[in-house]
Amino acid sequence: MRLPIATWDVTWQRLLATLALVTVLVAALGWFARAIGLPAGYARAQSLGAYELIERNDWAELRRGATRDIALFIPAYVVLAAAVTGLAVASTAARLSIGGAVAGGAVADLVETLLFRRSLTRLLAGGDLEDIERLTQVTQVATMLKFAGLLTALALLLAAAWRGT
């Protein structure tokens, strides 16, 4: 008895294999985030404004999480994304464009995390909420740029898998 996937065109098989690699990458990053001690709700907290952050009482824990994010999480996902790209993509040009999109997303993530950490530092020091609110608004723009870079990388990766390059 042949498996249904054996009758699929090789293009679909490549695409499915790439999606499986991306799924493993996302699961590994989720595990890694917990393993390094990123606080619960950390990712969501990075997108909050000052008036929403003021309602939380875990600023010091979030600040420590931001340090772990910068030191461990961002470098880990860049390395893992490079590994997945290396496994899934043969073309040097495609690898470079995917790598460029990941690098753009990672730089935006670094800026986002540094700004978030600065907002938390100011909250801990009793800083002016209006100033912190402006800082969180810039952080939210960095968040959008991060997701734009990473989603572009994903789209390029899937396109390369589809083309077989």
LOGU-924695 format. One record per residue: x, y, z of N, C-alpha, C, CB in turn; residue number from 1. Coordinates in steps of 0.1 Angstrom, whole numbers, plus 5000, padded with zeros to 4 digits. Glycine has a CB too. Example, Ala and Ser with C-alpha at 12.3 -4.5 7.8 and 13.67 -1.06 7.14 Angstrom:
<rs>
+------+------+------+-------+-------+-------+------+------+------+-------+-------+-------+-------+
! n.px ! n.py ! n.pz ! ca.px ! ca.py ! ca.pz ! c.px ! c.py ! c.pz ! cb.px ! cb.py ! cb.pz ! vexdo !
+------+------+------+-------+-------+-------+------+------+------+-------+-------+-------+-------+
! 5132 ! 4943 ! 5078 !  5123 !  4955 !  5078 ! 5132 ! 4967 ! 5078 !  5113 !  4955 !  5090 !     1 !
! 5128 ! 4978 ! 5071 !  5137 !  4989 !  5071 ! 5129 ! 5000 ! 5079 !  5141 !  4994 !  5057 !     2 !
+------+------+------+-------+-------+-------+------+------+------+-------+-------+-------+-------+
</rs>
This chain:
<rs>
+------+------+------+-------+-------+-------+------+------+------+-------+-------+-------+-------+
! n.px ! n.py ! n.pz ! ca.px ! ca.py ! ca.pz ! c.px ! c.py ! c.pz ! cb.px ! cb.py ! cb.pz ! vexdo !
+------+------+------+-------+-------+-------+------+------+------+-------+-------+-------+-------+
! 5008 ! 4988 ! 5000 !  5000 !  5000 !  5000 ! 5009 ! 5012 ! 5000 !  4990 !  5000 !  5012 !     1 !
! 5007 ! 5021 ! 4991 !  5014 !  5034 !  4990 ! 5008 ! 5045 ! 4998 !  5016 !  5038 !  4975 !     2 !
! 5016 ! 5053 ! 5005 !  5011 !  5064 !  5012 ! 5006 ! 5075 ! 5002 !  5022 !  5070 !  5022 !     3 !
! 4996 ! 5082 ! 5005 !  4991 !  5092 !  4996 ! 5002 ! 5102 ! 4992 !  4979 !  5100 !  5002 !     4 !
! 5011 ! 5105 ! 5002 !  5021 !  5116 !  4999 ! 5030 ! 5111 ! 4988 !  5029 !  5119 !  5011 !     5 !
! 5032 ! 5098 ! 4986 !  5041 !  5092 !  4976 ! 5036 ! 5096 ! 4962 !  5042 !  5077 !  4978 !     6 !
! 5024 ! 5098 ! 4960 !  5018 !  5102 !  4947 ! 5018 ! 5117 ! 4945 !  5004 !  5096 !  4946 !     7 !
! 5022 ! 5124 ! 4955 !  5022 !  5139 !  4953 ! 5034 ! 5143 ! 4944 !  5022 !  5146 !  4967 !     8 !
! 5032 ! 5154 ! 4938 !  5043 !  5160 !  4930 ! 5054 ! 5163 ! 4940 !  5038 !  5172 !  4922 !     9 !
! 5067 ! 5162 ! 4935 !  5078 !  5165 !  4943 ! 5078 ! 5180 ! 4949 !  5091 !  5163 !  4935 !    10 !
! 5071 ! 5189 ! 4942 !  5070 !  5203 !  4947 ! 5062 ! 5203 ! 4960 !  5063 !  5211 !  4936 !    11 !
! 5051 ! 5195 ! 4960 !  5043 !  5195 !  4972 ! 5051 ! 5188 ! 4984 !  5030 !  5188 !  4970 !    12 !
! 5059 ! 5178 ! 4980 !  5067 !  5171 !  4990 ! 5077 ! 5181 ! 4997 !  5074 !  5159 !  4984 !    13 !
! 5084 ! 5189 ! 4988 !  5093 !  5199 !  4993 ! 5087 ! 5209 ! 5002 !  5101 !  5206 !  4981 !    14 !
! 5075 ! 5213 ! 4997 !  5068 !  5223 !  5005 ! 5064 ! 5218 ! 5019 !  5055 !  5228 !  4998 !    15 !
! 5059 ! 5206 ! 5019 !  5055 !  5199 !  5031 ! 5067 ! 5197 ! 5041 !  5048 !  5186 !  5028 !    16 !
! 5078 ! 5193 ! 5035 !  5090 !  5191 !  5043 ! 5095 ! 5204 ! 5049 !  5101 !  5185 !  5035 !    17 !
! 5094 ! 5215 ! 5041 !  5098 !  5228 !  5046 ! 5088 ! 5233 ! 5057 !  5098 !  5239 !  5035 !    18 !
! 5075 ! 5231 ! 5056 !  5066 !  5234 !  5066 ! 5068 ! 5226 ! 5079 !  5051 !  5232 !  5061 !    19 !
! 5072 ! 5214 ! 5077 !  5075 !  5205 !  5089 ! 5088 ! 5211 ! 5096 !  5078 !  5191 !  5085 !    20 !
! 5098 ! 5215 ! 5088 !  5110 !  5221 !  5095 ! 5106 ! 5234 ! 5102 !  5120 !  5224 !  5084 !    21 !
! 5098 ! 5242 ! 5096 !  5094 !  5255 !  5103 ! 5086 ! 5252 ! 5115 !  5085 !  5263 !  5093 !    22 !
! 5077 ! 5242 ! 5115 !  5070 !  5238 !  5127 ! 5079 ! 5233 ! 5138 !  5060 !  5227 !  5123 !    23 !
! 5089 ! 5225 ! 5135 !  5099 !  5221 !  5145 ! 5106 ! 5233 ! 5150 !  5109 !  5210 !  5138 !    24 !
! 5110 ! 5242 ! 5142 !  5117 !  5254 !  5146 ! 5109 ! 5262 ! 5156 !  5121 !  5263 !  5134 !    25 !
! 5096 ! 5264 ! 5153 !  5087 !  5272 !  5162 ! 5085 ! 5264 ! 5175 !  5073 !  5274 !  5155 !    26 !
! 5083 ! 5251 ! 5174 !  5082 !  5244 !  5187 ! 5095 ! 5244 ! 5195 !  5078 !  5229 !  5184 !    27 !
! 5106 ! 5243 ! 5189 !  5119 !  5244 !  5196 ! 5121 ! 5257 ! 5202 !  5131 !  5241 !  5186 !    28 !
! 5117 ! 5268 ! 5195 !  5118 !  5281 !  5201 ! 5109 ! 5283 ! 5213 !  5115 !  5292 !  5190 !    29 !
! 5097 ! 5278 ! 5212 !  5088 !  5278 !  5223 ! 5093 ! 5271 ! 5236 !  5074 !  5272 !  5220 !    30 !
! 5099 ! 5259 ! 5233 !  5105 !  5252 !  5244 ! 5117 ! 5260 ! 5250 !  5110 !  5238 !  5240 !    31 !
! 5125 ! 5266 ! 5241 !  5137 !  5273 !  5245 ! 5133 ! 5286 ! 5253 !  5145 !  5278 !  5233 !    32 !
! 5123 ! 5293 ! 5249 !  5118 !  5304 !  5257 ! 5115 ! 5301 ! 5271 !  5106 !  5311 !  5250 !    33 !
! 5108 ! 5289 ! 5273 !  5105 !  5285 !  5286 ! 5118 ! 5281 ! 5294 !  5095 !  5273 !  5286 !    34 !
! 5127 ! 5274 ! 5287 !  5139 !  5269 !  5293 ! 5148 ! 5280 ! 5298 !  5147 !  5260 !  5283 !    35 !
! 5149 ! 5291 ! 5291 !  5157 !  5302 !  5295 ! 5150 ! 5312 ! 5305 !  5162 !  5310 !  5283 !    36 !
! 5137 ! 5309 ! 5307 !  5130 !  5316 !  5318 ! 5124 ! 5329 ! 5313 !  5139 !  5319 !  5328 !    37 !
! 5119 ! 5330 ! 5301 !  5112 !  5342 !  5297 ! 5098 ! 5341 ! 5305 !  5109 !  5343 !  5281 !    38 !
! 5095 ! 5352 ! 5311 !  5082 !  5352 !  5320 ! 5070 ! 5349 ! 5312 !  5081 !  5365 !  5327 !    39 !
! 5060 ! 5344 ! 5318 !  5047 !  5342 !  5312 ! 5041 ! 5355 ! 5307 !  5037 !  5334 !  5321 !    40 !
! 5036 ! 5356 ! 5295 !  5031 !  5368 !  5290 ! 5041 ! 5378 ! 5285 !  5023 !  5375 !  5301 !    41 !
! 5054 ! 5374 ! 5285 !  5065 !  5383 !  5281 ! 5062 ! 5389 ! 5267 !  5078 !  5376 !  5281 !    42 !
! 5060 ! 5380 ! 5257 !  5058 !  5385 !  5243 ! 5047 ! 5395 ! 5242 !  5056 !  5373 !  5234 !    43 !
! 5036 ! 5392 ! 5248 !  5024 !  5402 !  5248 ! 5028 ! 5415 ! 5255 !  5012 !  5395 !  5255 !    44 !
! 5035 ! 5414 ! 5266 !  5039 !  5426 !  5274 ! 5047 ! 5436 ! 5265 !  5046 !  5422 !  5286 !    45 !
! 5055 ! 5430 ! 5256 !  5064 !  5439 !  5248 ! 5055 ! 5448 ! 5239 !  5073 !  5431 !  5239 !    46 !
! 5043 ! 5445 ! 5236 !  5034 !  5453 !  5228 ! 5025 ! 5462 ! 5236 !  5026 !  5444 !  5219 !    47 !
! 5026 ! 5462 ! 5249 !  5017 !  5471 !  5257 ! 5022 ! 5485 ! 5258 !  5016 !  5465 !  5271 !    48 !
! 5012 ! 5494 ! 5259 !  5016 !  5508 !  5262 ! 5019 ! 5510 ! 5276 !  5004 !  5517 !  5257 !    49 !
! 5024 ! 5522 ! 5280 !  5027 !  5525 !  5293 ! 5016 ! 5523 ! 5303 !  5033 !  5539 !  5294 !    50 !
! 5004 ! 5528 ! 5299 !  4992 !  5527 !  5308 ! 4987 ! 5513 ! 5310 !  4981 !  5536 !  5302 !    51 !
! 4990 ! 5504 ! 5300 !  4987 !  5490 !  5303 ! 4998 ! 5483 ! 5311 !  4986 !  5483 !  5289 !    52 !
! 5011 ! 5487 ! 5309 !  5022 !  5482 !  5316 ! 5021 ! 5485 ! 5331 !  5035 !  5486 !  5311 !    53 !
! 5016 ! 5498 ! 5334 !  5015 !  5502 !  5348 ! 5006 ! 5493 ! 5356 !  5010 !  5517 !  5348 !    54 !
! 4996 ! 5487 ! 5349 !  4987 !  5478 !  5357 ! 4994 ! 5465 ! 5361 !  4975 !  5475 !  5348 !    55 !
! 5005 ! 5461 ! 5354 !  5012 !  5449 !  5358 ! 5021 ! 5452 ! 5370 !  5020 !  5444 !  5346 !    56 !
! 5024 ! 5442 ! 5377 !  5033 !  5444 !  5389 ! 5046 ! 5435 ! 5388 !  5026 !  5440 !  5402 !    57 !
! 5049 ! 5431 ! 5375 !  5061 !  5422 !  5373 ! 5071 ! 5429 ! 5365 !  5056 !  5409 !  5367 !    58 !
! 5074 ! 5442 ! 5366 !  5083 !  5449 !  5358 ! 5097 ! 5444 ! 5359 !  5083 !  5464 !  5362 !    59 !
! 5102 ! 5441 ! 5371 !  5115 !  5436 !  5373 ! 5117 ! 5422 ! 5366 !  5119 !  5435 !  5388 !    60 !
! 5107 ! 5414 ! 5367 !  5108 !  5401 !  5361 ! 5108 ! 5402 ! 5346 !  5096 !  5392 !  5365 !    61 !
! 5100 ! 5411 ! 5341 !  5099 !  5414 !  5326 ! 5113 ! 5419 ! 5322 !  5088 !  5423 !  5322 !    62 !
! 5119 ! 5428 ! 5330 !  5132 !  5434 !  5326 ! 5142 ! 5423 ! 5326 !  5136 !  5445 !  5336 !    63 !
! 5142 ! 5414 ! 5335 !  5152 !  5402 !  5335 ! 5149 ! 5394 ! 5322 !  5151 !  5394 !  5347 !    64 !
! 5136 ! 5392 ! 5319 !  5133 !  5385 !  5307 ! 5138 ! 5392 ! 5294 !  5118 !  5383 !  5306 !    65 !
! 5138 ! 5405 ! 5294 !  5143 !  5412 !  5282 ! 5158 ! 5410 ! 5281 !  5140 !  5427 !  5284 !    66 !
! 5165 ! 5409 ! 5292 !  5179 !  5406 !  5291 ! 5182 ! 5393 ! 5286 !  5186 !  5408 !  5306 !    67 !
! 5174 ! 5383 ! 5290 !  5175 !  5369 !  5285 ! 5172 ! 5369 ! 5270 !  5167 !  5359 !  5292 !    68 !
! 5162 ! 5376 ! 5266 !  5158 !  5377 !  5252 ! 5169 ! 5382 ! 5243 !  5145 !  5387 !  5251 !    69 !
! 5176 ! 5393 ! 5248 !  5187 !  5398 !  5240 ! 5199 ! 5389 ! 5240 !  5191 !  5412 !  5246 !    70 !
! 5202 ! 5383 ! 5251 !  5214 !  5375 !  5252 ! 5213 ! 5361 ! 5246 !  5218 !  5374 !  5267 !    71 !
! 5201 ! 5355 ! 5247 !  5199 !  5341 !  5244 ! 5189 ! 5338 ! 5233 !  5195 !  5333 !  5256 !    72 !
! 5177 ! 5344 ! 5234 !  5166 !  5340 !  5225 ! 5168 ! 5346 ! 5211 !  5153 !  5346 !  5230 !    73 !
! 5172 ! 5358 ! 5209 !  5173 !  5364 !  5196 ! 5185 ! 5357 ! 5188 !  5176 !  5379 !  5196 !    74 !
! 5197 ! 5355 ! 5195 !  5207 !  5348 !  5188 ! 5203 ! 5333 ! 5184 !  5220 !  5347 !  5196 !    75 !
! 5195 ! 5327 ! 5193 !  5191 !  5313 !  5191 ! 5182 ! 5312 ! 5178 !  5184 !  5307 !  5203 !    76 !
! 5173 ! 5321 ! 5177 !  5164 !  5320 !  5165 ! 5171 ! 5323 ! 5152 !  5151 !  5328 !  5167 !    77 !
! 5180 ! 5332 ! 5153 !  5188 !  5335 !  5141 ! 5196 ! 5323 ! 5136 !  5198 !  5347 !  5143 !    78 !
! 5202 ! 5316 ! 5146 !  5210 !  5304 !  5143 ! 5201 ! 5293 ! 5138 !  5218 !  5299 !  5155 !    79 !
! 5190 ! 5291 ! 5144 !  5181 !  5280 !  5140 ! 5174 ! 5284 ! 5126 !  5169 !  5279 !  5150 !    80 !
! 5171 ! 5296 ! 5124 !  5166 !  5300 !  5111 ! 5176 ! 5298 ! 5100 !  5161 !  5315 !  5111 !    81 !
! 5189 ! 5300 ! 5103 !  5200 !  5298 !  5093 ! 5201 ! 5283 ! 5090 !  5213 !  5303 !  5098 !    82 !
! 5199 ! 5275 ! 5101 !  5200 !  5260 !  5099 ! 5189 ! 5255 ! 5091 !  5200 !  5253 !  5113 !    83 !
! 5177 ! 5260 ! 5093 !  5165 !  5255 !  5086 ! 5166 ! 5260 ! 5071 !  5152 !  5261 !  5092 !    84 !
! 5171 ! 5272 ! 5069 !  5173 !  5277 !  5055 ! 5184 ! 5269 ! 5048 !  5178 !  5292 !  5055 !    85 !
! 5194 ! 5265 ! 5055 !  5205 !  5257 !  5049 ! 5200 ! 5243 ! 5045 !  5216 !  5256 !  5059 !    86 !
! 5191 ! 5238 ! 5053 !  5186 !  5224 !  5051 ! 5175 ! 5225 ! 5039 !  5179 !  5219 !  5063 !    87 !
! 5168 ! 5235 ! 5039 !  5156 !  5236 !  5029 ! 5159 ! 5243 ! 5016 !  5145 !  5243 !  5036 !    88 !
! 5169 ! 5250 ! 5015 !  5171 !  5259 !  5003 ! 5185 ! 5256 ! 4997 !  5170 !  5274 !  5007 !    89 !
! 5186 ! 5253 ! 4984 !  5198 !  5251 !  4978 ! 5205 ! 5263 ! 4971 !  5196 !  5240 !  4967 !    90 !
! 5197 ! 5272 ! 4967 !  5202 !  5284 !  4960 ! 5208 ! 5294 ! 4969 !  5190 !  5291 !  4952 !    91 !
! 5220 ! 5298 ! 4966 !  5227 !  5308 !  4974 ! 5220 ! 5321 ! 4974 !  5242 !  5310 !  4968 !    92 !
! 5214 ! 5325 ! 4963 !  5207 !  5338 !  4962 ! 5194 ! 5337 ! 4971 !  5202 !  5341 !  4947 !    93 !
! 5187 ! 5326 ! 4971 !  5176 !  5325 !  4980 ! 5180 ! 5325 ! 4994 !  5168 !  5312 !  4976 !    94 !
! 5191 ! 5318 ! 4997 !  5196 !  5318 !  5011 ! 5199 ! 5332 ! 5016 !  5208 !  5308 !  5012 !    95 !
! 5206 ! 5339 ! 5007 !  5209 !  5353 !  5011 ! 5197 ! 5362 ! 5013 !  5218 !  5359 !  5000 !    96 !
! 5187 ! 5361 ! 5005 !  5175 !  5369 !  5006 ! 5167 ! 5365 ! 5019 !  5166 !  5368 !  4994 !    97 !
! 5166 ! 5352 ! 5022 !  5160 !  5347 !  5034 ! 5168 ! 5352 ! 5046 !  5158 !  5332 !  5034 !    98 !
! 5181 ! 5350 ! 5045 !  5190 !  5355 !  5056 ! 5189 ! 5370 ! 5059 !  5204 !  5351 !  5053 !    99 !
! 5187 ! 5378 ! 5048 !  5186 !  5392 !  5049 ! 5173 ! 5396 ! 5056 !  5186 !  5399 !  5036 !   100 !
! 5162 ! 5389 ! 5053 !  5149 !  5391 !  5059 ! 5149 ! 5387 ! 5074 !  5138 !  5383 !  5052 !   101 !
! 5156 ! 5376 ! 5077 !  5157 !  5372 !  5091 ! 5166 ! 5382 ! 5099 !  5164 !  5358 !  5092 !   102 !
! 5177 ! 5386 ! 5093 !  5185 !  5396 !  5099 ! 5178 ! 5409 ! 5102 !  5198 !  5399 !  5090 !   103 !
! 5170 ! 5414 ! 5092 !  5162 !  5426 !  5094 ! 5152 ! 5424 ! 5105 !  5154 !  5429 !  5081 !   104 !
! 5145 ! 5412 ! 5106 !  5136 !  5410 !  5117 ! 5143 ! 5409 ! 5130 !  5129 !  5397 !  5114 !   105 !
! 5155 ! 5403 ! 5130 !  5163 !  5402 !  5143 ! 5168 ! 5416 ! 5148 !  5175 !  5393 !  5141 !   106 !
! 5172 ! 5424 ! 5139 !  5176 !  5438 !  5143 ! 5164 ! 5445 ! 5148 !  5182 !  5446 !  5131 !   107 !
! 5153 ! 5444 ! 5142 !  5141 !  5451 !  5147 ! 5137 ! 5445 ! 5161 !  5129 !  5449 !  5137 !   108 !
! 5139 ! 5432 ! 5162 !  5136 !  5425 !  5175 ! 5145 ! 5430 ! 5186 !  5137 !  5410 !  5174 !   109 !
! 5158 ! 5432 ! 5182 !  5168 !  5437 !  5192 ! 5164 ! 5451 ! 5196 !  5182 !  5437 !  5186 !   110 !
! 5160 ! 5460 ! 5187 !  5156 !  5474 !  5190 ! 5143 ! 5473 ! 5198 !  5153 !  5482 !  5177 !   111 !
! 5134 ! 5465 ! 5195 !  5121 !  5463 !  5202 ! 5125 ! 5460 ! 5217 !  5112 !  5453 !  5196 !   112 !
! 5133 ! 5450 ! 5219 !  5136 !  5445 !  5232 ! 5144 ! 5455 ! 5240 !  5144 !  5432 !  5231 !   113 !
! 5153 ! 5462 ! 5234 !  5161 !  5473 !  5241 ! 5151 ! 5484 ! 5245 !  5172 !  5479 !  5232 !   114 !
! 5142 ! 5488 ! 5236 !  5132 !  5499 !  5240 ! 5123 ! 5494 ! 5251 !  5124 !  5503 !  5228 !   115 !
! 5119 ! 5481 ! 5250 !  5110 !  5476 !  5261 ! 5117 ! 5476 ! 5274 !  5106 !  5461 !  5257 !   116 !
! 5130 ! 5472 ! 5274 !  5138 !  5471 !  5286 ! 5139 ! 5486 ! 5292 !  5152 !  5465 !  5283 !   117 !
! 5141 ! 5495 ! 5283 !  5142 !  5509 !  5287 ! 5129 ! 5514 ! 5294 !  5146 !  5518 !  5275 !   118 !
! 5118 ! 5510 ! 5288 !  5105 !  5514 !  5293 ! 5103 ! 5508 ! 5307 !  5094 !  5509 !  5284 !   119 !
! 5107 ! 5496 ! 5309 !  5106 !  5489 !  5322 ! 5115 ! 5496 ! 5332 !  5109 !  5474 !  5321 !   120 !
! 5127 ! 5499 ! 5328 !  5137 !  5506 !  5337 ! 5131 ! 5520 ! 5342 !  5150 !  5509 !  5330 !   121 !
! 5125 ! 5527 ! 5332 !  5118 !  5540 !  5336 ! 5106 ! 5538 ! 5345 !  5114 !  5547 !  5324 !   122 !
! 5099 ! 5527 ! 5343 !  5087 !  5524 !  5352 ! 5092 ! 5521 ! 5366 !  5079 !  5513 !  5347 !   123 !
! 5103 ! 5513 ! 5367 !  5109 !  5509 !  5380 ! 5114 ! 5521 ! 5387 !  5120 !  5499 !  5378 !   124 !
! 5119 ! 5531 ! 5379 !  5125 !  5543 !  5385 ! 5114 ! 5554 ! 5388 !  5136 !  5549 !  5376 !   125 !
! 5102 ! 5551 ! 5385 !  5091 !  5561 !  5387 ! 5091 ! 5572 ! 5377 !  5092 !  5567 !  5401 !   126 !
! 5094 ! 5569 ! 5365 !  5095 !  5579 !  5354 ! 5082 ! 5584 ! 5350 !  5102 !  5573 !  5342 !   127 !
! 5082 ! 5595 ! 5342 !  5070 !  5601 !  5337 ! 5062 ! 5592 ! 5327 !  5073 !  5615 !  5330 !   128 !
! 5050 ! 5590 ! 5330 !  5042 !  5580 !  5321 ! 5040 ! 5585 ! 5307 !  5028 !  5578 !  5327 !   129 !
! 5039 ! 5598 ! 5305 !  5038 !  5603 !  5291 ! 5051 ! 5600 ! 5283 !  5036 !  5619 !  5291 !   130 !
! 5063 ! 5602 ! 5289 !  5075 !  5598 !  5282 ! 5076 ! 5583 ! 5279 !  5087 !  5603 !  5291 !   131 !
! 5072 ! 5575 ! 5289 !  5072 !  5561 !  5288 ! 5062 ! 5557 ! 5277 !  5069 !  5554 !  5301 !   132 !
! 5051 ! 5563 ! 5276 !  5041 !  5560 !  5266 ! 5046 ! 5562 ! 5252 !  5028 !  5568 !  5268 !   133 !
! 5054 ! 5574 ! 5250 !  5060 !  5576 !  5237 ! 5070 ! 5565 ! 5234 !  5066 !  5590 !  5237 !   134 !
! 5078 ! 5561 ! 5244 !  5087 !  5551 !  5242 ! 5081 ! 5537 ! 5238 !  5096 !  5549 !  5254 !   135 !
! 5070 ! 5534 ! 5244 !  5063 !  5522 !  5241 ! 5056 ! 5522 ! 5227 !  5052 !  5519 !  5251 !   136 !
! 5053 ! 5534 ! 5222 !  5047 !  5536 !  5209 ! 5058 ! 5533 ! 5198 !  5042 !  5550 !  5206 !   137 !
! 5070 ! 5537 ! 5201 !  5082 !  5534 !  5192 ! 5085 ! 5519 ! 5193 !  5094 !  5542 !  5196 !   138 !
! 5083 ! 5513 ! 5204 !  5086 !  5499 !  5206 ! 5076 ! 5491 ! 5198 !  5084 !  5495 !  5221 !   139 !
! 5063 ! 5496 ! 5197 !  5053 !  5489 !  5189 ! 5056 ! 5490 ! 5174 !  5039 !  5495 !  5192 !   140 !
! 5062 ! 5500 ! 5170 !  5066 !  5501 !  5156 ! 5077 ! 5491 ! 5153 !  5071 !  5516 !  5152 !   141 !
! 5087 ! 5490 ! 5162 !  5097 !  5480 !  5161 ! 5092 ! 5466 ! 5161 !  5108 !  5481 !  5172 !   142 !
! 5081 ! 5463 ! 5168 !  5075 !  5450 !  5168 ! 5069 ! 5447 ! 5155 !  5063 !  5450 !  5179 !   143 !
! 5062 ! 5457 ! 5148 !  5057 !  5455 !  5135 ! 5068 ! 5452 ! 5125 !  5048 !  5467 !  5131 !   144 !
! 5079 ! 5460 ! 5126 !  5090 !  5457 !  5117 ! 5096 ! 5443 ! 5119 !  5101 !  5468 !  5119 !   145 !
! 5097 ! 5439 ! 5131 !  5102 !  5425 !  5134 ! 5093 ! 5415 ! 5127 !  5102 !  5423 !  5149 !   146 !
! 5080 ! 5416 ! 5129 !  5071 !  5406 !  5123 ! 5071 ! 5407 ! 5108 !  5057 !  5408 !  5128 !   147 !
! 5073 ! 5419 ! 5102 !  5074 !  5421 !  5088 ! 5086 ! 5413 ! 5082 !  5074 !  5436 !  5084 !   148 !
! 5097 ! 5415 ! 5089 !  5110 !  5408 !  5085 ! 5109 ! 5393 ! 5086 !  5121 !  5413 !  5093 !   149 !
! 5103 ! 5388 ! 5097 !  5103 !  5374 !  5099 ! 5092 ! 5367 ! 5090 !  5099 !  5371 !  5114 !   150 !
! 5081 ! 5374 ! 5088 !  5071 !  5369 !  5078 ! 5076 ! 5369 ! 5064 !  5058 !  5376 !  5080 !   151 !
! 5084 ! 5379 ! 5061 !  5090 !  5379 !  5047 ! 5099 ! 5368 ! 5046 !  5097 !  5393 !  5045 !   152 !
! 5107 ! 5365 ! 5056 !  5116 !  5354 !  5055 ! 5109 ! 5341 ! 5053 !  5125 !  5353 !  5068 !   153 !
! 5098 ! 5339 ! 5060 !  5090 !  5327 !  5059 ! 5084 ! 5326 ! 5045 !  5078 !  5327 !  5069 !   154 !
! 5079 ! 5337 ! 5040 !  5073 !  5337 !  5026 ! 5084 ! 5333 ! 5016 !  5067 !  5351 !  5022 !   155 !
! 5096 ! 5339 ! 5017 !  5107 !  5336 !  5008 ! 5112 ! 5321 ! 5009 !  5119 !  5345 !  5011 !   156 !
! 5112 ! 5316 ! 5022 !  5115 !  5302 !  5024 ! 5105 ! 5293 ! 5017 !  5116 !  5299 !  5039 !   157 !
! 5092 ! 5296 ! 5019 !  5082 !  5287 !  5012 ! 5082 ! 5289 ! 4997 !  5068 !  5291 !  5017 !   158 !
! 5085 ! 5301 ! 4992 !  5086 !  5303 !  4977 ! 5098 ! 5295 ! 4972 !  5088 !  5318 !  4974 !   159 !
! 5109 ! 5295 ! 4979 !  5121 !  5287 !  4975 ! 5118 ! 5272 ! 4975 !  5133 !  5290 !  4984 !   160 !
! 5111 ! 5268 ! 4985 !  5107 !  5254 !  4986 ! 5098 ! 5250 ! 4974 !  5100 !  5250 !  4999 !   161 !
! 5089 ! 5259 ! 4971 !  5079 !  5257 !  4960 ! 5087 ! 5256 ! 4947 !  5069 !  5268 !  4959 !   162 !
! 5096 ! 5265 ! 4945 !  5104 !  5265 !  4932 ! 5115 ! 5254 ! 4932 !  5111 !  5279 !  4930 !   163 !
! 5118 ! 5249 ! 4943 !  5129 !  5239 !  4944 ! 5143 ! 5245 ! 4943 !  5127 !  5229 !  4933 !   164 !
! 5144 ! 5257 ! 4947 !  5157 !  5264 !  4946 ! 5164 ! 5264 ! 4960 !  5156 !  5278 !  4941 !   165 !
+------+------+------+-------+-------+-------+------+------+------+-------+-------+-------+-------+
</rs>
